[in-house]
Amino acid sequence: MNSQDSVSYAAWYPSSGTFNSTDEKTTVTFNIPAEGNMDIMYAEPVTGMMGTGFDVMKFNHALSLFRIHVYKNTSLKWGNVKSITISGMPNVCTLTLPHSLENNTCSVEYSGTANTMQHECDVPVVQGIENKTLVKEWIAAPAPGTNGLKMLSFTVETAEGEGVAENTAGEHTLAIAQNFLPGYAYDIVIRFSDAGTVNAEVQIADWGKGSDISSDINTSGTFYDLSSTGTANCYIVTSGNFEYCFDATVKGNGNTVA
């Protein structure tokens, strides 16, 4: 190699990843900490030479940022939030590097469901979405799922409330369906209602800008098939922020064509 030779190189962070190269592919594998405090980043290959310099290297996030907020839309006295738990999250991130000059892009894959992220707290639930409280930030892999649908499952534990909110102490299980992608920040907004129920919605933002306004990610036209595992007389959904469909050619859970 001399000063006139062209050189291509890629990069990743952190350096603690396990590097492996074979004749078929080159990978770097990372364990994703359940504490949610470590980012994983990579840069697509850049090319250059000593005399002319190199292209600018730009790093990309391989993970997502989840910000958990709480508020209530009622004057009812909900008990404080005692803990928030996100379960079933991927625990391994594998970065596949380009293996030839013809292929100059990196790919990222996630595996495992062993990560359970839990945050213990004692946070009052204040009234008004404009007063929503940021409870926790986690850096994690996009929620697991297939065909563009990712399901983020989490549990909110609350203390005993007063009035109508009595007997609401304990765990409230929620789920959000969304096409979660790496490199974006997701504001998970948990709403405590006057009916004694807990719901959640998601707002998408560019990670770099850090705002909580909707991004240009378009999820319209993507439907979750409620009958994918079998038809039924009725269906129960756990997330109110996604579009759903079901097979209407079958009556109930039988085989009669409608």
N, C-alpha and C positions, 0 to 999 in steps of 0.2 A: 504494500500500500504506500502511495506517495501523495503529495499535495494536490495532484490532479485527479485522484480517485474520488468518485462519488460515494458518499456514505449515507446510509439510512439507519435511524435508531428510534426506538420507542422508549417510553418511561412509565413508571407506576409508583404509587405511594400507598401504604408504607413499604419500607424495604423488608419488612418481616415476612412477606409472602413467600410461599414455597415455590421455587422455580423448577420447572421440569421441561426438558426438551427431548423429543424423539424425532424419528424420520417423518412422522405424520403431522405432528403439531407441537407448538411451544405454549405452555400454560404457566400462569402464576396463580396459586390458590391461597385464599385468605380465610381465616376463621373470623366470622363477624361477631364481635363481643355483644353479649346480651345487655350490657350496660348502656349501649347506644351512644357511646362517647368517642367513636373512631370512624373517620371517613375513609373510604377507599377511592382512589383516583387513578386515572390513566390518561395517557396522551397518545393520540394516533401518531404513526411514524412520520418523521420529517426527513428530508433529504437535502444534502448540500456537500460542499467541498471547502477545503481550507481557503482557497483563493476567492471564492464568491460568497462564502457564508452559508448559513442554513435558514430554512424556513422557520417561522415563529412556531414554537410548540405550545399548544393549548391543552390544558388538562380538563378532563370531564369527571363529573361525579359518577361513581358506579352504584351509589346508594341513594336513598331518599331521606328527606328530613320531615319528621312528623312532629307537629306542635299541637298539644292537647290543651284546649280551652274549655272553661265551664261558665255557664250563666243560667239564670232562671227568667222565665217570662211571666212571673207571677209574684205576688207579695207573700205567698205562703212560705212558711219557715221550714225550708228543706234543711236536713242535717248536713254537716260539713262532709266534703269529700275526703275519705280516709286513704284510699289507694286507687291506682289505675294500673291495670295489667293488660298487656297485649301478648297474645299467645300464638303458638304455631307459626312463628316467623322463620324464614330461612336462616341457617347458621353458617353457610359456606358460600363464598363468592369465588368464582373461577374466571379469570381473565385469559382469553386465548389471543396470543399475539400473532401478527402476520408471519407466515412461514415462507413467503417468497415475495419477490418484487411485484408479481402479478396481483397478489392479494395484499393490499396495504391498509386494511382496516382491522380494528380490534373488535372482539365480541365478548359479552359478559353473560354468564349464566349463574343461577342461584340454585342451591340444593339444600335439602334437609328442612325440618320443621321444628328443630329442637330449641330454638330461642324463645324464651319467655321473659319479657321485659316488665318489671314491676317497679312502681314508684309509690312509696309510702309518704303520706302527707296529712295535713289537717287544714284544708282550704275551705273557707266559707263560700257558699254559692250566692253571688250577688245578682241583683235584678237588672235586666236590660242587656241586650247584646253589645251595646256600646261600652258596657263596663265588664265585658267578659274577662276572666282571669286566666292567664297563661299558667298552667299547672306544671307542664313538663315538656321538654324537647328530647326527641330521640332520633339518632341517625341509624337507619336500618335498611335492610333490603326491601324492595317493593313487596307488598303483601303477596302471598302465593296465589296462584290461579292459572287458568288456561284460556286461550281464545279471546284475549283482551279483557277478560273479567277477573279482577283480583278482589279477594275478600279479606278485609281487615277485621279480625275478631278481637274484641276487648271487653274487659269487665271493669265497671266502676263500683266501688264500695262506698256507701254513705252511712253516716251516723243517723240516729233517730231524729225525725223532724217533729213538727208540731201541727196541730189542726188536721186538715185533710192530708198533709204529708206525714202523718203518723203511720207507723207500721211500714215505712219505706226503708228502714235500716237494712243493710245487707248488700248483696251483690246484684248489680243490674247488668245483664249481658246484652251487648250491642254488636252490630256488624255493619260495615260500610262496603258497598260494592262500587268499585271504581277501577279504571284502567291505570293503576298506579305505575309510574315510570321513574327511573333513576334521574337524578339531576333536578328534581322539583321539590318544592316545599309544600306540604299538605297541612292545612290548618283544620284539625278535627275539632269541631265546635259541638260540645255536648250541652243539650238544652233540657233543663228541668221544668216540667210543666205544672199547670194548676190542677191537672187531673191525677197527679201523683205518679206520672210516668217520666221516663228518660228517653230522649231521642238524640240522634247525632246527624250532622251533615258535614260535608267536606268542602273546603275552598282551596283552590289550587293557585300557587304563586311560583314565580321563578325564584329559585333558591338564592341567586345572587342579589336580587332586589329585595327579597324578604317581606314583600307586602302580602296582604291576605285577600287580594282581589282575584277574581277568576282569571285564568290564563287563557292562551289561545288553544289549549288542548280541547278538541271537540269530541265529546262522547255521545253526541246525539246519533240516533240510528243504531246504537249498539244495545241489544236486548239480552237479558238473561232468561234462558228457557227454563221455566219452572217445572216443565214436564220432562226434562232431560233424563231423569231417573225413573220415570213412570208417571202416568196420568192419575188424577185424583178428582174427587168431587169439589174440593176447595184447596187453596194453597195459602200458606202463611209466609210472608216475607219479613226479613229482619232489618232491611234497610229501605228507607223511603226516598233515597236520592238516586235511584237507578231505574232504568226502564225494563219492564218485564213482559214476557209473552208466555203462552202455553199452547199445546196442541189442542185445538178446538174441534178436531175431526173425530175425537173419541168421546163418548158419553161417560163421564165420571171415571171410574177406575176399571171399567170393563173394556171390551173389545168391539163394542157396537159402533159402527161408523155413523157420525152425526149427519 
